[in-house]
Amino acid sequence: MIEGEHKMNDRFQDTPKNEKATFVVSVQFTQNATWQGNITWTEQKKTVAFRSALEMLKLMDDAVSAAPDAEARAKWD
């Protein structure tokens, strides 16, 4: 087994398998070959602006992930 693969598998085991999240994404601009806009996490009734598609995906990951390694992640707060 590859070392990184083990860490990734542990991370997914921390996330409840049946937990789902619903997002409403509003893309307002497309600049620098990416999206800017707002994302709403409907279950928590939180809305955050994002500056890139990568940041939007990090926000989604943060919402569904229970892993504590939150240093490089986007935040909903």
Summary of the structure (lengths in Angstrom):
residues: 77
radius of gyration: 14.0
end to end distance: 36.3
largest distance: 42.8
contacts: 168
relative contact order: 0.19
helix: 31%
strand: 29%
